[in-house]
Amino acid sequence: MQKIAVQRGLTPVQEYLTDRGYEVEVVDFDAFSKAQSEEYDAIVLTGMSNNFLGMEDTATDAPVIDATGMTPEEICEQIEQAFL
């Protein structure tokens, strides 16, 4: 089962991914650095935080998905494409 980190506040995304069988863990905006060090298969954030403090390089091999303007279905599709 893939483990997905979802930023707090993205409840519809969290619920949709859980319903699709993913293990979802909610992370706080200020805990993004922790999310990078955990063993996640993907990380879902809003656009305002995916380049937090100008840090474009992430310390994770997991895909980081910008959820801005996307539906839960579109986010799930992005996750599934990343696993191909």
MMTF fields as JSON, N, C-alpha, C and O atoms, coordinates in Angstrom:
{
  "mmtfVersion": "1.0.0",
  "mmtfProducer": "UNKNOWN",
  "numBonds": 335,
  "numAtoms": 336,
  "numGroups": 84,
  "numChains": 1,
  "numModels": 1,
  "chainsPerModel": [1],
  "groupsPerChain": [84],
  "chainIdList": ["A"],
  "bondAtomList": [4, 2, 8, 6, 12, 10, 16, 14, 20, 18, 24, 22, 28, 26, 32, 30, 36, 34, 40, 38, 44, 42, 48, 46, 52, 50, 56, 54, 60, 58, 64, 62, 68, 66, 72, 70, 76, 74, 80, 78, 84, 82, 88, 86, 92, 90, 96, 94, 100, 98, 104, 102, 108, 106, 112, 110, 116, 114, 120, 118, 124, 122, 128, 126, 132, 130, 136, 134, 140, 138, 144, 142, 148, 146, 152, 150, 156, 154, 160, 158, 164, 162, 168, 166, 172, 170, 176, 174, 180, 178, 184, 182, 188, 186, 192, 190, 196, 194, 200, 198, 204, 202, 208, 206, 212, 210, 216, 214, 220, 218, 224, 222, 228, 226, 232, 230, 236, 234, 240, 238, 244, 242, 248, 246, 252, 250, 256, 254, 260, 258, 264, 262, 268, 266, 272, 270, 276, 274, 280, 278, 284, 282, 288, 286, 292, 290, 296, 294, 300, 298, 304, 302, 308, 306, 312, 310, 316, 314, 320, 318, 324, 322, 328, 326, 332, 330],
  "bondOrderList": [1, 1, 1, 1, 1, 1, 1, 1, 1, 1, 1, 1, 1, 1, 1, 1, 1, 1, 1, 1, 1, 1, 1, 1, 1, 1, 1, 1, 1, 1, 1, 1, 1, 1, 1, 1, 1, 1, 1, 1, 1, 1, 1, 1, 1, 1, 1, 1, 1, 1, 1, 1, 1, 1, 1, 1, 1, 1, 1, 1, 1, 1, 1, 1, 1, 1, 1, 1, 1, 1, 1, 1, 1, 1, 1, 1, 1, 1, 1, 1, 1, 1, 1],
  "groupList": [{"groupName": "MET", "atomNameList": ["N", "CA", "C", "O"], "elementList": ["N", "C", "C", "O"], "formalChargeList": [0, 0, 0, 0], "bondAtomList": [1, 0, 2, 1, 3, 2], "bondOrderList": [1, 1, 2], "singleLetterCode": "M", "chemCompType": "L-PEPTIDE LINKING"}, {"groupName": "GLN", "atomNameList": ["N", "CA", "C", "O"], "elementList": ["N", "C", "C", "O"], "formalChargeList": [0, 0, 0, 0], "bondAtomList": [1, 0, 2, 1, 3, 2], "bondOrderList": [1, 1, 2], "singleLetterCode": "Q", "chemCompType": "L-PEPTIDE LINKING"}, {"groupName": "LYS", "atomNameList": ["N", "CA", "C", "O"], "elementList": ["N", "C", "C", "O"], "formalChargeList": [0, 0, 0, 0], "bondAtomList": [1, 0, 2, 1, 3, 2], "bondOrderList": [1, 1, 2], "singleLetterCode": "K", "chemCompType": "L-PEPTIDE LINKING"}, {"groupName": "ILE", "atomNameList": ["N", "CA", "C", "O"], "elementList": ["N", "C", "C", "O"], "formalChargeList": [0, 0, 0, 0], "bondAtomList": [1, 0, 2, 1, 3, 2], "bondOrderList": [1, 1, 2], "singleLetterCode": "I", "chemCompType": "L-PEPTIDE LINKING"}, {"groupName": "ALA", "atomNameList": ["N", "CA", "C", "O"], "elementList": ["N", "C", "C", "O"], "formalChargeList": [0, 0, 0, 0], "bondAtomList": [1, 0, 2, 1, 3, 2], "bondOrderList": [1, 1, 2], "singleLetterCode": "A", "chemCompType": "L-PEPTIDE LINKING"}, {"groupName": "VAL", "atomNameList": ["N", "CA", "C", "O"], "elementList": ["N", "C", "C", "O"], "formalChargeList": [0, 0, 0, 0], "bondAtomList": [1, 0, 2, 1, 3, 2], "bondOrderList": [1, 1, 2], "singleLetterCode": "V", "chemCompType": "L-PEPTIDE LINKING"}, {"groupName": "ARG", "atomNameList": ["N", "CA", "C", "O"], "elementList": ["N", "C", "C", "O"], "formalChargeList": [0, 0, 0, 0], "bondAtomList": [1, 0, 2, 1, 3, 2], "bondOrderList": [1, 1, 2], "singleLetterCode": "R", "chemCompType": "L-PEPTIDE LINKING"}, {"groupName": "GLY", "atomNameList": ["N", "CA", "C", "O"], "elementList": ["N", "C", "C", "O"], "formalChargeList": [0, 0, 0, 0], "bondAtomList": [1, 0, 2, 1, 3, 2], "bondOrderList": [1, 1, 2], "singleLetterCode": "G", "chemCompType": "PEPTIDE LINKING"}, {"groupName": "LEU", "atomNameList": ["N", "CA", "C", "O"], "elementList": ["N", "C", "C", "O"], "formalChargeList": [0, 0, 0, 0], "bondAtomList": [1, 0, 2, 1, 3, 2], "bondOrderList": [1, 1, 2], "singleLetterCode": "L", "chemCompType": "L-PEPTIDE LINKING"}, {"groupName": "THR", "atomNameList": ["N", "CA", "C", "O"], "elementList": ["N", "C", "C", "O"], "formalChargeList": [0, 0, 0, 0], "bondAtomList": [1, 0, 2, 1, 3, 2], "bondOrderList": [1, 1, 2], "singleLetterCode": "T", "chemCompType": "L-PEPTIDE LINKING"}, {"groupName": "PRO", "atomNameList": ["N", "CA", "C", "O"], "elementList": ["N", "C", "C", "O"], "formalChargeList": [0, 0, 0, 0], "bondAtomList": [1, 0, 2, 1, 3, 2], "bondOrderList": [1, 1, 2], "singleLetterCode": "P", "chemCompType": "L-PEPTIDE LINKING"}, {"groupName": "GLU", "atomNameList": ["N", "CA", "C", "O"], "elementList": ["N", "C", "C", "O"], "formalChargeList": [0, 0, 0, 0], "bondAtomList": [1, 0, 2, 1, 3, 2], "bondOrderList": [1, 1, 2], "singleLetterCode": "E", "chemCompType": "L-PEPTIDE LINKING"}, {"groupName": "TYR", "atomNameList": ["N", "CA", "C", "O"], "elementList": ["N", "C", "C", "O"], "formalChargeList": [0, 0, 0, 0], "bondAtomList": [1, 0, 2, 1, 3, 2], "bondOrderList": [1, 1, 2], "singleLetterCode": "Y", "chemCompType": "L-PEPTIDE LINKING"}, {"groupName": "ASP", "atomNameList": ["N", "CA", "C", "O"], "elementList": ["N", "C", "C", "O"], "formalChargeList": [0, 0, 0, 0], "bondAtomList": [1, 0, 2, 1, 3, 2], "bondOrderList": [1, 1, 2], "singleLetterCode": "D", "chemCompType": "L-PEPTIDE LINKING"}, {"groupName": "PHE", "atomNameList": ["N", "CA", "C", "O"], "elementList": ["N", "C", "C", "O"], "formalChargeList": [0, 0, 0, 0], "bondAtomList": [1, 0, 2, 1, 3, 2], "bondOrderList": [1, 1, 2], "singleLetterCode": "F", "chemCompType": "L-PEPTIDE LINKING"}, {"groupName": "SER", "atomNameList": ["N", "CA", "C", "O"], "elementList": ["N", "C", "C", "O"], "formalChargeList": [0, 0, 0, 0], "bondAtomList": [1, 0, 2, 1, 3, 2], "bondOrderList": [1, 1, 2], "singleLetterCode": "S", "chemCompType": "L-PEPTIDE LINKING"}, {"groupName": "ASN", "atomNameList": ["N", "CA", "C", "O"], "elementList": ["N", "C", "C", "O"], "formalChargeList": [0, 0, 0, 0], "bondAtomList": [1, 0, 2, 1, 3, 2], "bondOrderList": [1, 1, 2], "singleLetterCode": "N", "chemCompType": "L-PEPTIDE LINKING"}, {"groupName": "CYS", "atomNameList": ["N", "CA", "C", "O"], "elementList": ["N", "C", "C", "O"], "formalChargeList": [0, 0, 0, 0], "bondAtomList": [1, 0, 2, 1, 3, 2], "bondOrderList": [1, 1, 2], "singleLetterCode": "C", "chemCompType": "L-PEPTIDE LINKING"}],
  "groupTypeList": [0, 1, 2, 3, 4, 5, 1, 6, 7, 8, 9, 10, 5, 1, 11, 12, 8, 9, 13, 6, 7, 12, 11, 5, 11, 5, 5, 13, 14, 13, 4, 14, 15, 2, 4, 1, 15, 11, 11, 12, 13, 4, 3, 5, 8, 9, 7, 0, 15, 16, 16, 14, 8, 7, 0, 11, 13, 9, 4, 9, 13, 4, 10, 5, 3, 13, 4, 9, 7, 0, 9, 10, 11, 11, 3, 17, 11, 1, 3, 11, 1, 4, 14, 8],
  "groupIdList": [1, 2, 3, 4, 5, 6, 7, 8, 9, 10, 11, 12, 13, 14, 15, 16, 17, 18, 19, 20, 21, 22, 23, 24, 25, 26, 27, 28, 29, 30, 31, 32, 33, 34, 35, 36, 37, 38, 39, 40, 41, 42, 43, 44, 45, 46, 47, 48, 49, 50, 51, 52, 53, 54, 55, 56, 57, 58, 59, 60, 61, 62, 63, 64, 65, 66, 67, 68, 69, 70, 71, 72, 73, 74, 75, 76, 77, 78, 79, 80, 81, 82, 83, 84],
  "secStructList": [7, 7, 3, 3, 3, 3, 3, 6, 6, 7, 2, 2, 2, 2, 2, 2, 2, 2, 2, 6, 6, 7, 3, 3, 3, 3, 3, 7, 4, 4, 4, 2, 2, 2, 2, 2, 2, 1, 7, 7, 1, 3, 3, 3, 3, 7, 4, 4, 4, 6, 6, 4, 4, 4, 7, 7, 7, 7, 1, 7, 1, 1, 7, 3, 3, 3, 7, 6, 6, 7, 7, 2, 2, 2, 2, 2, 2, 2, 2, 2, 2, 2, 6, 7],
  "xCoordList": [0.854, 0.0, 0.895, 1.806, 0.63, 1.425, 1.032, -0.142, 2.048, 1.855, 1.997, 3.034, 0.946, 0.893, 0.788, -0.05, 1.638, 1.553, 0.691, 0.935, -0.321, -1.223, -1.216, -1.383, -1.022, -0.994, -2.337, -3.397, -2.269, -3.478, -4.315, -3.781, -5.616, -6.52, -7.002, -7.947, -6.351, -6.765, -7.636, -7.393, -8.642, -9.497, -10.144, -10.155, -10.688, -11.277, -10.26, -10.598, -9.036, -7.98, -7.674, -7.562, -7.54, -7.27, -8.349, -8.037, -9.597, -10.706, -10.739, -10.958, -10.523, -10.562, -9.46, -9.707, -8.249, -7.142, -7.329, -6.986, -7.873, -8.157, -9.179, -9.027, -10.222, -11.25, -10.681, -11.2, -9.617, -8.978, -7.961, -7.323, -7.808, -6.945, -5.54, -4.706, -5.264, -3.946, -3.885, -4.894, -2.708, -2.466, -2.108, -1.094, -2.932, -2.762, -2.385, -3.006, -1.358, -0.956, -1.016, -0.44, -1.711, -1.842, -0.618, -0.227, -0.011, 1.155, 0.828, 0.119, 1.351, 1.164, 2.122, 3.175, 1.754, 2.58, 3.974, 4.962, 4.065, 5.378, 6.128, 7.272, 5.5, 6.159, 6.615, 6.914, 6.668, 7.062, 8.458, 8.706, 9.37, 10.716, 10.67, 11.447, 9.765, 9.589, 9.054, 9.478, 8.11, 7.534, 8.607, 8.53, 9.591, 10.663, 11.524, 12.077, 11.641, 12.505, 11.781, 12.431, 10.476, 9.693, 9.687, 10.096, 9.231, 9.145, 7.768, 6.902, 7.578, 6.32, 6.532, 7.617, 5.49, 5.544, 5.194, 5.567, 4.48, 4.147, 3.779, 3.366, 3.94, 3.595, 2.701, 3.044, 1.542, 0.588, 0.517, 0.197, 0.821, 0.84, 0.076, -0.201, -0.264, -0.815, 0.342, 1.464, 0.076, 1.122, 1.884, 3.063, 1.221, 1.905, 3.056, 3.901, 3.107, 4.159, 5.129, 6.085, 4.917, 5.817, 7.167, 8.095, 7.306, 8.594, 8.817, 9.239, 8.537, 8.623, 10.034, 11.005, 10.144, 11.413, 12.404, 13.618, 11.86, 12.72, 13.474, 14.396, 13.101, 13.793, 13.155, 12.104, 13.797, 13.244, 13.716, 13.042, 14.848, 15.361, 14.784, 14.879, 14.189, 13.636, 14.57, 15.331, 14.499, 15.357, 14.606, 14.777, 13.779, 13.0, 12.961, 13.026, 12.856, 12.689, 11.211, 10.862, 10.345, 8.907, 8.434, 8.919, 7.493, 6.963, 6.215, 5.468, 6.428, 5.729, 4.699, 5.055, 3.424, 2.332, 1.718, 1.32, 1.648, 1.032, -0.464, -0.892, -1.258, -2.696, -3.481, -4.702, -2.811, -3.488, -4.337, -3.829, -5.628, -6.543, -6.901, -7.538, -6.507, -6.776, -7.87, -8.011, -8.633, -9.637, -8.945, -7.839, -9.577, -8.995, -8.745, -7.759, -9.642, -9.481, -8.228, -7.495, -7.976, -6.791, -5.512, -4.508, -5.557, -4.399, -4.104, -2.947, -5.139, -4.981, -4.382, -3.522, -4.83, -4.287, -2.793, -2.009, -2.403, -0.99, -0.168, 0.937, -0.716, -0.027, 0.134, 1.219, -0.94, -0.891, 0.087, 0.774, 0.164, 1.128, 2.561, 3.456, 2.772, 4.109, 4.571, 5.774, 3.63, 3.977, 4.226, 4.649, 3.973, 4.176, 5.645, 5.988],
  "yCoordList": [-1.182, 0.0, 1.24, 1.356, 2.158, 3.378, 4.336, 4.475, 4.993, 5.945, 7.359, 7.712, 8.155, 9.493, 10.525, 10.4, 11.538, 12.672, 13.737, 14.123, 14.211, 15.246, 16.406, 16.218, 17.601, 18.794, 18.982, 18.804, 19.344, 19.606, 20.664, 21.642, 20.453, 21.382, 20.868, 21.407, 19.829, 19.237, 18.004, 16.919, 18.205, 17.102, 16.325, 15.095, 16.99, 16.199, 15.276, 14.163, 15.735, 14.913, 13.744, 12.601, 14.041, 12.996, 11.916, 10.727, 12.323, 11.358, 10.553, 9.342, 11.217, 10.534, 9.488, 8.36, 9.852, 8.906, 7.738, 6.601, 8.018, 6.948, 5.982, 4.765, 6.527, 5.687, 4.838, 3.761, 5.325, 4.602, 3.571, 2.889, 3.458, 2.425, 2.864, 2.032, 4.161, 4.657, 4.866, 5.18, 4.692, 5.051, 6.534, 6.927, 7.354, 8.806, 9.313, 8.956, 10.151, 10.807, 12.311, 12.824, 13.011, 14.459, 15.1, 14.753, 16.045, 16.765, 18.25, 18.771, 18.911, 20.351, 21.08, 20.554, 22.279, 23.125, 23.273, 23.202, 23.476, 23.673, 22.362, 22.367, 21.249, 19.956, 19.383, 18.193, 20.23, 19.735, 19.122, 18.121, 19.708, 19.129, 17.719, 16.857, 17.479, 16.128, 15.206, 14.056, 15.719, 14.906, 14.48, 13.388, 15.313, 14.969, 13.832, 13.052, 13.735, 12.711, 11.392, 10.372, 11.386, 10.158, 9.328, 9.799, 8.121, 7.225, 7.347, 6.494, 8.389, 8.578, 8.242, 8.441, 7.734, 7.443, 8.683, 8.777, 9.628, 10.9, 11.903, 11.536, 13.193, 14.278, 15.248, 15.687, 15.589, 16.496, 17.773, 17.75, 18.901, 20.21, 21.225, 20.998, 22.347, 23.459, 24.259, 24.176, 25.03, 25.774, 26.738, 26.997, 27.281, 28.264, 27.675, 28.417, 26.353, 25.774, 24.889, 24.39, 24.674, 23.751, 24.371, 23.659, 25.681, 26.348, 27.218, 28.369, 26.67, 27.382, 27.915, 27.161, 29.214, 29.89, 29.733, 29.776, 29.549, 29.46, 28.152, 28.048, 27.158, 25.879, 25.025, 24.418, 24.987, 24.225, 22.786, 21.911, 22.525, 21.162, 20.473, 20.983, 19.32, 18.579, 17.428, 16.955, 16.995, 15.905, 14.589, 13.74, 14.418, 13.199, 12.771, 13.599, 11.471, 10.952, 10.846, 10.604, 11.026, 10.938, 12.133, 13.249, 11.905, 13.036, 13.992, 13.565, 15.292, 16.324, 16.913, 17.483, 16.776, 17.189, 18.479, 18.572, 19.47, 20.75, 20.615, 20.471, 20.661, 20.441, 21.683, 21.618, 22.797, 24.041, 23.895, 23.552, 24.158, 24.141, 22.76, 22.641, 21.724, 20.357, 19.713, 20.01, 18.838, 18.069, 16.872, 16.508, 16.259, 15.05, 13.964, 13.232, 13.864, 12.872, 13.149, 12.221, 14.412, 14.777, 14.513, 14.07, 14.786, 14.533, 13.041, 12.628, 12.241, 10.79, 10.301, 9.42, 10.864, 10.487, 10.82, 10.034, 11.986, 12.372, 11.379, 10.995, 10.98, 10.007, 8.686, 8.104, 8.211, 6.942, 6.973, 5.982, 8.086, 8.221, 8.189, 7.654, 8.76, 8.768, 7.372, 7.116, 6.457, 5.102, 4.188, 3.046, 4.668, 3.835, 3.623, 2.946],
  "zCoordList": [0.0, 0.0, 0.0, 0.82, -0.922, -0.985, 0.127, 0.473, 0.676, 1.768, 1.2, 0.638, 1.353, 0.777, 1.895, 2.789, 1.84, 2.77, 2.109, 0.966, 2.837, 2.319, 3.3, 4.505, 2.774, 3.627, 4.324, 3.723, 5.6, 6.378, 5.652, 5.128, 5.631, 4.976, 3.625, 3.049, 3.124, 1.854, 2.12, 1.591, 2.948, 3.41, 2.273, 2.323, 1.243, 0.15, -0.526, -0.93, -0.646, -1.241, -0.315, -0.757, 0.964, 1.954, 1.898, 1.847, 1.907, 1.895, 0.602, 0.628, -0.523, -1.816, -1.905, -2.332, -1.507, -1.576, -0.614, -0.937, 0.564, 1.524, 0.94, 1.051, 0.319, -0.308, -1.442, -1.739, -2.072, -3.177, -2.676, -3.478, -1.354, -0.797, -0.434, -0.078, -0.518, -0.131, 1.377, 2.009, 1.944, 3.337, 3.332, 2.754, 3.971, 3.931, 5.308, 6.309, 5.348, 6.584, 6.354, 5.395, 7.234, 7.132, 7.764, 8.879, 7.035, 7.561, 7.606, 6.746, 8.609, 8.739, 7.814, 7.454, 7.435, 6.577, 7.159, 6.428, 8.457, 9.087, 9.287, 9.742, 8.955, 9.111, 7.773, 7.675, 6.739, 5.425, 5.453, 4.781, 6.22, 6.292, 6.872, 6.463, 7.821, 8.357, 7.28, 7.169, 6.478, 5.409, 4.418, 3.855, 4.202, 3.277, 3.813, 3.037, 5.127, 5.698, 5.934, 6.167, 5.878, 6.073, 4.795, 3.734, 4.906, 3.764, 3.104, 3.3, 2.337, 1.61, 0.149, -0.398, -0.473, -1.899, -2.724, -3.894, -2.118, -2.767, -1.685, -0.586, -2.026, -1.107, -1.863, -2.96, -1.273, -1.907, -1.092, 0.096, -1.751, -1.101, -1.932, -3.11, -1.308, -2.074, -2.639, -2.139, -3.675, -4.364, -3.49, -3.73, -2.465, -1.638, -0.845, -0.343, -0.722, 0.098, -0.664, -0.071, -1.967, -2.648, -2.94, -3.325, -2.769, -2.906, -1.677, -1.787, -0.535, 0.734, 0.959, 0.898, 1.219, 1.456, 0.302, 0.5, -0.913, -2.083, -2.214, -3.024, -1.435, -1.489, -2.582, -2.376, -3.733, -4.846, -4.829, -5.374, -4.221, -4.158, -2.941, -1.824, -3.156, -2.035, -1.698, -2.542, -0.471, 0.0, -0.045, 0.83, -1.06, -1.176, -2.63, -3.539, -2.836, -4.191, -4.545, -5.701, -3.554, -3.78, -4.608, -4.421, -5.519, -6.273, -5.348, -4.467, -5.561, -4.806, -5.757, -6.788, -5.413, -6.29, -5.772, -4.61, -6.648, -6.327, -6.579, -7.724, -5.519, -5.613, -6.029, -6.166, -6.231, -6.546, -7.806, -8.873, -7.67, -8.799, -9.316, -10.362, -8.611, -9.064, -8.218, -7.032, -8.841, -8.117, -7.46, -7.86, -6.464, -5.879, -6.932, -6.851, -7.919, -8.974, -9.799, -10.142, -10.118, -10.891, -10.101, -10.659, -8.807, -7.947, -7.889, -7.974, -7.746, -7.713, -9.029, -9.034, -10.13, -11.439, -11.521, -12.052, -10.995, -10.981, -10.145, -10.529, -9.016, -8.149, -8.879, -8.886, -9.492, -10.19, -11.357, -11.607, -12.073, -13.178, -12.651, -13.305, -11.474, -10.892, -10.519, -10.462, -10.261, -9.866, -11.058, -10.877, -12.27, -13.464, -13.76, -14.73]
}
